[in-house]
Amino acid sequence: MIDPTKLDRVRTVLETDSGTKISDTLQEKDPKTLFPLQAALGYDIAQNLFIAKNNLIVEGLADLVYLTCISSLLETKGKTCLNKNITITPVGGLDKVVTFVALLNASELKLVCLLDTFNSEKGKQRLDELVKDKVIKSDHVKFYHEYTDIKKADLEDVFTKSEYLSLFNKAFPDRPLKEADLNKSIDSILIQIQKATKNDRFNHYLPAQALTKIVAEDRDVLSDKTLGRFEALFADINKLFGYK
């Protein structure tokens, strides 16, 4: 069984022409290697849906890793972290959020959503319908842009630009970027990187994994500004579940 709170310990085994390769990264181009991990995580998540009383719904594994890692870091510093009674539940994408919200509500479990800003009107409309039908309260849907200085944000935007670039460069050392490489007219760090690398998609999990390794060696790697943002985020989430 895989513990979602310790994903940095996961290793994949890949069969290549030169032999068996054991890696601590998730190879995007090898679905056969990823399938057992995806299946195991799906099983673990399914168990959480019926066992956990308090569920914080997030979009993906990267969110889970970032939030778990930073919560632990804040706890070691004696600062506000995510209450231990709250389970972070990744659902595999923004398009699946509405389905999981309906499922959890039917099970009479407490839930809060923490999401990237909607990029499509369709997703927003579907969630608005759940609020209208009183499946979930409007104040129980939180967005990362509430903890940044920009109108549309992903979790990665809660970090400073330099912090996330450091994580990106750690995860992808073969294509390092500098802040000067980014288009300053674009707010989203993910879109800035996509434009700079001319790559519309990259594995968002790998920078999250890089953070877990960096924090293990340096607990002061993140600025007070960033930690303060995550503190405010966790304080709001805790309050919605009835914890101080």
LINZI-V886337 format. One record per helix or strand. SS is the DSSP state (H for helix, E for strand). FROM is the first residue (numbers start at 1). TO is the last residue. If there is no record, write none. Layout:
# LINZI-V886337
SS,FROM,TO  SS,FROM,TO
This chain:
# LINZI-V886337
H,4,9  E,12,16  E,19,23  H,31,51  E,54,58  H,61,76  E,86,90  H,94,106  E,110,115  H,121,132  H,138,140  E,141,143  H,144,147  H,155,158  H,161,171  H,173,175  H,179,181  H,189,197  H,204,217  H,224,240
